[in-house]
Amino acid sequence: MENNSKKFPYALDLASSLLALALLLGFMYATQTVLIPLLFSILIAISLYPLARLFERLRLGKATSAILSVVVAIAFLYFIGWFIVHQSIIIGKDASAITAKVISVLDRAQRWVETTFNVQRNTMMDQLRDQGDKMMSNAGAMASATFGSIGNILAGTVLVPLFSFFLLYYRDFFREFFFKAFKSTSQSKVHETLNKIYTVVQSYLLGLVTVMGIVAILNTIGLMIMGIEYAWFFGTLASLLMLLPYIGIAIGSILPALFALAVKDSAWYAVGVIAWFQVVQFLEGNIITPNIVGSKVSINPLMAIIAILLGGMLFGLSGLILALPLTATIKVLFDAIPSMQAFGFLIGEPEKEHLKINATQELLIKWGIVRKPKMEKKVKIDIEIETDETVPTTTMRYKEIHESEDNPYEALPKKENDEQEKNPD
């Protein structure tokens, strides 16, 4: 009865925490039109905080520093957008030649399918026509979704800079709000948790920008070696798609592969593009990102993939981008809440002791489920001493037996033992 009374408050606390989390997710889904720009603004404000502090040290004032930081961010994003649009226009000038080559490739593919699978061209054309009719029937829904997305984008372009400015300008005001909201908690713990959230998110964002730059250079070098035109454009575009974790580089390899298939004489160029991008993705996931971001954003890959899928279900494309920083923030909060620390542990990366071959045995010993095996002691006995009368030499032999074996001298009385020591022969 006593154990049950101890467990019940923890179960109640855990259930209330999970219920609050479910209600919070429902609220986020219902208010995503405002919440998504706000979340992006928080990420941008955190990444711009060092720049704003730099301007403040130059005695420019808090409001001026916040405005200048937001202007710098807008200029940076504008440059990236201009680069993509400018390169797309240049590639579009050769659209007629590229289109002719694409049609030629499609024609060869149709002949190969016809020869290999014995499928007539008329059948293939009928299937393509049916698919086209289905797409046209859904054109209205697609158009409304597209215009809705454009409307959200336009709203975001206005709201995100505005939100970012106020988050930078009122940052101390918001910090005091958290102190007032969590009066029952130690204020030093609240302060430490807020600082840890800032450190984790900023490490992720700045690390992501650095990794994207390195990946863009690696992608471009590979495309240049293979002689693919517009290498900088395709390499940079693929690195920008790293905003979609785990799948961004793979998606970014499709466009340059199709371009290589259209402009090159051999299909091996397209295979080489995809293979090189996969090599870059391997290097990014196993060498580049771990060394740059480090252990500050400690989310294990399984939980990261689940978070990305849930983020996509909750917020769509924006959810895929926001999934990892939000998960890192949630982990910090879980670690600070006693009843949710187990879930924070679940989100984090396993330690080396969890990946050993004998990890199960060590885990059971650690939690007192099994006892630590008793080490066998070794007893050195059976001593023989030989003495030569002419030359005084002594030879000593012994053997090792475990305490599980019988000790032939253990049962001897003390007197007999003394006599044997005096007369070893």
C-alpha positions as CSV (number, residue, x, y, z in Angstrom):
1,M,0.0,0.0,0.0
2,E,2.8,2.3,0.8
3,N,4.5,1.8,-2.6
4,N,1.2,2.4,-4.4
5,S,0.8,5.7,-2.6
6,K,4.2,6.8,-3.7
7,K,3.7,5.8,-7.3
8,F,0.3,7.4,-7.7
9,P,1.4,11.1,-7.4
10,Y,4.1,10.5,-10.1
11,A,1.5,8.8,-12.4
12,L,-0.9,11.7,-11.9
13,D,1.8,14.3,-12.5
14,L,2.9,12.4,-15.7
15,A,-0.6,12.1,-17.0
16,S,-1.3,15.8,-16.4
17,S,1.9,16.7,-18.2
18,L,1.0,14.6,-21.2
19,L,-2.5,16.0,-21.3
20,A,-1.1,19.5,-21.2
21,L,1.2,18.6,-24.1
22,A,-1.7,17.2,-26.1
23,L,-3.8,20.3,-25.5
24,L,-0.8,22.5,-26.5
25,L,-0.3,20.6,-29.8
26,G,-4.1,21.0,-30.5
27,F,-3.8,24.7,-29.8
28,M,-0.7,25.0,-32.1
29,Y,-2.6,23.3,-34.9
30,A,-5.6,25.6,-34.6
31,T,-3.5,28.8,-34.5
32,Q,-0.8,27.8,-37.1
33,T,-1.6,30.8,-39.3
34,V,-0.2,33.1,-36.6
35,L,2.0,30.6,-34.8
36,I,4.2,29.6,-37.8
37,P,5.4,33.2,-38.5
38,L,5.9,33.7,-34.8
39,L,8.1,30.5,-34.5
40,F,10.2,31.5,-37.5
41,S,10.5,35.0,-35.9
42,I,11.8,33.5,-32.7
43,L,14.4,31.5,-34.6
44,I,15.5,34.5,-36.5
45,A,15.6,36.7,-33.4
46,I,17.8,34.1,-31.6
47,S,20.2,34.0,-34.5
48,L,20.3,37.8,-34.8
49,Y,20.8,38.4,-31.1
50,P,24.7,38.4,-31.3
51,L,24.5,41.0,-34.1
52,A,22.1,43.1,-32.1
53,R,24.4,43.0,-29.1
54,L,27.3,44.1,-31.3
55,F,25.3,47.1,-32.5
56,E,24.3,47.9,-28.9
57,R,28.0,47.9,-27.8
58,L,28.5,50.5,-30.5
59,R,26.0,52.7,-28.6
60,L,23.4,52.7,-31.3
61,G,20.5,52.2,-29.0
62,K,18.3,49.1,-28.4
63,A,15.6,49.9,-31.0
64,T,18.2,51.0,-33.7
65,S,20.2,47.8,-33.1
66,A,17.1,45.6,-33.5
67,I,16.1,47.4,-36.7
68,L,19.6,47.1,-38.2
69,S,19.8,43.4,-37.3
70,V,16.5,42.7,-39.0
71,V,17.5,44.8,-42.1
72,V,20.7,42.7,-42.4
73,A,18.7,39.5,-42.2
74,I,16.3,40.8,-44.9
75,A,19.3,41.8,-47.1
76,F,20.9,38.4,-46.7
77,L,17.6,36.5,-47.6
78,Y,17.0,38.9,-50.5
79,F,20.5,38.1,-51.9
80,I,19.8,34.4,-51.8
81,G,16.5,34.8,-53.5
82,W,18.0,37.1,-56.2
83,F,20.8,34.5,-56.8
84,I,18.2,31.7,-57.4
85,V,15.9,33.8,-59.6
86,H,18.8,35.2,-61.6
87,Q,20.4,31.8,-62.3
88,S,16.9,30.4,-63.1
89,I,16.5,33.2,-65.7
90,I,19.9,32.4,-67.3
91,I,19.1,28.7,-67.4
92,G,15.8,29.5,-69.0
93,K,17.5,31.2,-71.9
94,D,18.7,27.8,-73.1
95,A,15.3,26.3,-72.5
96,S,14.6,25.4,-76.1
97,A,17.9,23.5,-76.5
98,I,17.4,21.7,-73.1
99,T,13.7,20.9,-74.0
100,A,14.8,19.3,-77.3
101,K,17.4,17.1,-75.4
102,V,14.8,16.2,-72.8
103,I,12.3,15.2,-75.5
104,S,15.1,13.1,-77.1
105,V,15.8,11.4,-73.8
106,L,12.1,10.7,-73.2
107,D,11.9,9.2,-76.7
108,R,14.8,6.9,-76.0
109,A,13.2,5.9,-72.6
110,Q,9.9,5.1,-74.4
111,R,11.7,2.9,-76.9
112,W,13.6,1.1,-74.1
113,V,10.3,0.5,-72.2
114,E,8.7,-0.7,-75.4
115,T,11.5,-3.1,-76.1
116,T,12.1,-4.4,-72.6
117,F,8.6,-4.7,-71.2
118,N,6.7,-5.1,-74.5
119,V,4.5,-2.1,-73.7
120,Q,3.1,-0.2,-76.7
121,R,3.5,3.5,-77.0
122,N,-0.2,4.0,-77.4
123,T,-0.8,2.3,-74.0
124,M,1.8,4.5,-72.4
125,M,0.3,7.6,-74.0
126,D,-3.2,6.6,-72.8
127,Q,-2.0,6.2,-69.2
128,L,-0.2,9.6,-69.4
129,R,-3.4,11.1,-70.7
130,D,-5.5,9.6,-67.9
131,Q,-3.1,10.9,-65.3
132,G,-3.3,14.3,-67.0
133,D,-7.1,14.3,-66.8
134,K,-6.9,13.4,-63.1
135,M,-4.5,16.3,-62.5
136,M,-6.8,18.7,-64.4
137,S,-9.8,17.6,-62.4
138,N,-7.9,18.5,-59.2
139,A,-6.6,21.8,-60.7
140,G,-9.1,23.9,-58.8
141,A,-8.1,22.4,-55.4
142,M,-4.4,22.7,-56.3
143,A,-4.9,26.4,-57.4
144,S,-6.7,27.3,-54.2
145,A,-4.0,25.6,-52.1
146,T,-1.3,27.4,-54.1
147,F,-2.9,30.8,-53.7
148,G,-3.4,30.0,-50.0
149,S,0.3,29.2,-49.7
150,I,1.2,32.4,-51.5
151,G,-1.0,34.3,-49.2
152,N,0.6,32.8,-46.2
153,I,4.1,33.5,-47.7
154,L,3.1,37.2,-48.3
155,A,1.7,37.4,-44.7
156,G,4.9,35.9,-43.5
157,T,7.1,38.4,-45.3
158,V,5.4,41.1,-43.4
159,L,4.9,39.5,-40.0
160,V,8.2,37.7,-39.6
161,P,10.4,40.9,-39.7
162,L,7.9,42.7,-37.5
163,F,7.8,39.9,-34.9
164,S,11.6,39.6,-35.1
165,F,12.1,43.3,-34.3
166,F,9.8,43.2,-31.2
167,L,11.3,39.9,-30.0
168,L,14.8,41.6,-30.1
169,Y,13.6,44.9,-28.6
170,Y,11.4,43.4,-25.8
171,R,13.6,40.5,-25.0
172,D,14.2,41.5,-21.3
173,F,10.5,42.2,-20.9
174,F,9.7,38.6,-22.1
175,R,12.3,37.2,-19.7
176,E,10.7,38.9,-16.8
177,F,7.3,37.4,-17.9
178,F,8.8,33.9,-17.5
179,F,10.1,34.8,-14.0
180,K,6.6,36.0,-13.0
181,A,4.9,33.0,-14.7
182,F,7.0,30.4,-12.8
183,K,7.2,32.0,-9.4
184,S,6.9,28.5,-7.7
185,T,10.1,27.4,-9.5
186,S,13.6,28.6,-8.5
187,Q,14.3,31.8,-10.5
188,S,17.9,30.7,-11.1
189,K,16.5,27.5,-12.7
190,V,14.2,29.5,-14.9
191,H,17.1,31.7,-15.9
192,E,19.3,28.7,-16.6
193,T,16.6,27.0,-18.7
194,L,16.0,30.1,-20.8
195,N,19.8,30.4,-21.4
196,K,20.0,26.8,-22.3
197,I,17.2,27.1,-24.8
198,Y,18.9,30.1,-26.4
199,T,22.3,28.2,-26.5
200,V,20.7,25.1,-28.1
201,V,18.7,26.9,-30.7
202,Q,21.5,29.3,-31.6
203,S,24.0,26.4,-31.9
204,Y,21.6,24.6,-34.2
205,L,20.9,27.7,-36.4
206,L,24.5,28.9,-36.7
207,G,25.8,25.4,-37.2
208,L,23.2,24.8,-39.9
209,V,24.3,27.9,-41.8
210,T,27.9,26.9,-41.6
211,V,27.2,23.3,-42.7
212,M,25.1,24.6,-45.6
213,G,28.0,26.7,-46.8
214,I,30.4,23.7,-46.6
215,V,27.9,21.5,-48.4
216,A,27.4,24.1,-51.1
217,I,31.1,24.2,-51.8
218,L,31.4,20.3,-51.8
219,N,28.4,20.0,-54.2
220,T,29.8,22.7,-56.5
221,I,33.2,21.1,-56.6
222,G,31.8,17.7,-57.6
223,L,29.6,19.2,-60.3
224,M,32.5,21.2,-61.7
225,I,34.7,18.1,-61.9
226,M,31.9,16.3,-63.9
227,G,31.6,19.3,-66.1
228,I,28.0,20.2,-65.3
229,E,27.1,23.7,-66.2
230,Y,25.6,26.1,-63.6
231,A,27.4,24.1,-60.9
232,W,27.2,27.0,-58.3
233,F,23.5,27.3,-58.8
234,F,22.7,23.6,-58.4
235,G,25.2,23.1,-55.5
236,T,23.8,26.1,-53.6
237,L,20.2,25.1,-54.2
238,A,20.8,21.6,-52.9
239,S,22.5,23.0,-49.8
240,L,19.6,25.3,-49.1
241,L,17.3,22.3,-49.2
242,M,19.1,21.1,-46.1
243,L,16.4,23.1,-44.2
244,L,14.6,19.8,-44.8
245,P,16.7,17.5,-42.6
246,Y,17.8,14.1,-43.8
247,I,16.1,14.4,-47.2
248,G,17.1,17.9,-48.4
249,I,20.3,16.9,-50.2
250,A,18.7,13.9,-51.8
251,I,15.9,16.0,-53.2
252,G,18.4,18.6,-54.3
253,S,20.3,16.0,-56.3
254,I,17.3,15.4,-58.6
255,L,17.4,18.7,-60.5
256,P,21.1,18.6,-61.4
257,A,20.8,14.9,-62.3
258,L,17.9,15.6,-64.7
259,F,19.9,18.6,-66.1
260,A,22.9,16.3,-66.6
261,L,20.7,13.7,-68.3
262,A,19.4,16.3,-70.7
263,V,22.7,18.1,-71.6
264,K,25.2,15.2,-71.5
265,D,25.6,12.4,-74.0
266,S,25.8,9.7,-71.3
267,A,23.4,8.8,-68.5
268,W,26.3,8.0,-66.3
269,Y,26.7,11.8,-65.6
270,A,23.3,11.8,-63.9
271,V,24.3,8.7,-61.9
272,G,27.5,10.4,-61.0
273,V,25.7,13.5,-59.8
274,I,23.3,11.4,-57.5
275,A,26.3,9.4,-56.2
276,W,28.3,12.4,-55.4
277,F,25.5,14.1,-53.6
278,Q,24.9,10.9,-51.5
279,V,28.6,11.0,-50.6
280,V,28.3,14.6,-49.5
281,Q,25.2,13.7,-47.5
282,F,27.1,10.9,-45.7
283,L,30.0,13.3,-44.9
284,E,27.5,15.9,-43.7
285,G,25.7,13.5,-41.4
286,N,28.6,11.7,-39.9
287,I,31.6,14.1,-40.0
288,I,30.6,17.8,-40.7
289,T,27.5,18.3,-38.6
290,P,28.7,16.4,-35.5
291,N,32.0,18.3,-35.4
292,I,30.4,21.8,-36.0
293,V,27.2,21.5,-34.0
294,G,28.6,19.1,-31.5
295,S,26.7,17.7,-28.6
296,K,24.8,20.9,-27.8
297,V,21.9,19.8,-30.0
298,S,21.7,16.2,-28.7
299,I,18.7,14.5,-30.5
300,N,19.0,10.9,-31.5
301,P,18.3,10.2,-35.2
302,L,15.2,8.1,-34.5
303,M,13.5,10.8,-32.5
304,A,14.6,13.4,-35.0
305,I,12.9,11.4,-37.9
306,I,9.7,11.0,-35.8
307,A,9.8,14.7,-35.0
308,I,10.2,15.6,-38.7
309,L,7.2,13.4,-39.6
310,L,5.0,14.8,-36.9
311,G,6.1,18.4,-37.8
312,G,5.1,17.7,-41.4
313,M,1.7,16.4,-40.3
314,L,1.2,19.4,-38.0
315,F,2.5,22.3,-40.0
316,G,3.3,20.9,-43.5
317,L,6.5,22.2,-45.1
318,S,7.1,24.7,-42.4
319,G,6.8,21.9,-39.8
320,L,9.6,20.0,-41.6
321,I,11.9,23.0,-41.1
322,L,10.8,23.8,-37.6
323,A,10.8,20.2,-36.3
324,L,14.4,19.9,-35.1
325,P,14.8,23.3,-33.3
326,L,11.4,22.8,-31.6
327,T,12.4,19.2,-30.6
328,A,15.6,20.6,-29.1
329,T,13.7,23.2,-27.2
330,I,11.2,20.6,-25.9
331,K,14.1,18.4,-24.7
332,V,15.5,21.3,-22.7
333,L,12.1,21.9,-21.1
334,F,11.6,18.1,-20.4
335,D,15.1,18.0,-18.7
336,A,14.0,20.9,-16.4
337,I,10.7,19.3,-15.4
338,P,11.2,16.4,-13.0
339,S,8.1,14.4,-14.2
340,M,9.2,14.7,-17.8
341,Q,13.0,14.0,-17.4
342,A,12.6,10.4,-18.7
343,F,11.2,11.7,-22.0
344,G,14.0,14.2,-22.2
345,F,16.4,11.3,-21.8
346,L,14.5,9.4,-24.6
347,I,14.9,12.3,-27.0
348,G,18.6,12.7,-26.3
349,E,21.5,10.8,-27.8
350,P,22.5,7.4,-26.2
351,E,25.8,7.4,-24.3
352,K,28.7,5.1,-25.3
353,E,27.7,2.6,-22.5
354,H,24.4,2.0,-24.3
355,L,26.1,0.9,-27.5
356,K,28.5,-1.7,-26.0
357,I,28.0,-5.4,-26.7
358,N,27.5,-6.2,-23.0
359,A,25.3,-3.1,-22.5
360,T,22.3,-5.1,-21.3
361,Q,24.3,-6.8,-18.5
362,E,25.8,-3.5,-17.3
363,L,22.4,-1.8,-17.4
364,L,20.8,-4.5,-15.3
365,I,23.7,-4.3,-12.8
366,K,23.4,-0.5,-12.8
367,W,19.7,-0.6,-11.8
368,G,20.1,-3.4,-9.3
369,I,18.2,-6.0,-11.2
370,V,21.1,-8.5,-11.2
371,R,24.1,-8.6,-8.9
372,K,27.6,-8.0,-10.1
373,P,29.3,-11.3,-10.7
374,K,31.8,-12.2,-7.9
375,M,35.4,-12.3,-9.1
376,E,37.2,-15.5,-8.3
377,K,40.3,-15.1,-6.1
378,K,43.5,-16.9,-6.9
379,V,45.5,-18.7,-4.2
380,K,49.2,-19.5,-4.8
381,I,50.2,-22.7,-3.0
382,D,52.1,-26.0,-3.5
383,I,55.6,-24.7,-2.8
384,E,58.6,-27.0,-3.4
385,I,62.1,-25.9,-2.3
386,E,65.1,-27.9,-3.4
387,T,68.5,-27.3,-1.9
388,D,71.8,-28.5,-3.4
389,E,74.5,-29.3,-0.8
390,T,77.4,-28.2,-3.0
391,V,76.0,-25.0,-4.6
392,P,73.5,-23.2,-2.5
393,T,70.7,-22.7,-5.0
394,T,67.0,-22.6,-4.4
395,T,64.2,-23.6,-6.8
396,M,60.6,-22.6,-6.2
397,R,57.6,-23.9,-8.0
398,Y,54.0,-23.1,-7.6
399,K,50.7,-23.5,-9.3
400,E,47.5,-21.4,-9.3
401,I,44.2,-22.8,-8.2
402,H,40.9,-21.0,-7.8
403,E,39.1,-20.9,-4.5
404,S,36.5,-23.2,-6.0
405,E,39.1,-26.0,-6.1
406,D,40.1,-27.9,-3.0
407,N,43.0,-26.5,-1.1
408,P,45.1,-29.5,0.0
409,Y,46.7,-27.6,2.8
410,E,43.6,-25.9,4.2
411,A,42.5,-28.9,6.4
412,L,46.0,-29.5,7.9
413,P,46.3,-28.5,11.5
414,K,48.7,-25.8,12.3
415,K,51.4,-28.1,13.9
416,E,51.5,-30.4,10.8
417,N,51.8,-27.3,8.6
418,D,54.7,-26.0,10.6
419,E,56.5,-29.4,10.4
420,Q,56.0,-29.5,6.6
421,E,57.6,-26.1,6.3
422,K,60.6,-27.2,8.3
423,N,60.9,-30.6,6.4
424,P,59.7,-29.9,2.9
425,D,61.2,-33.3,1.7
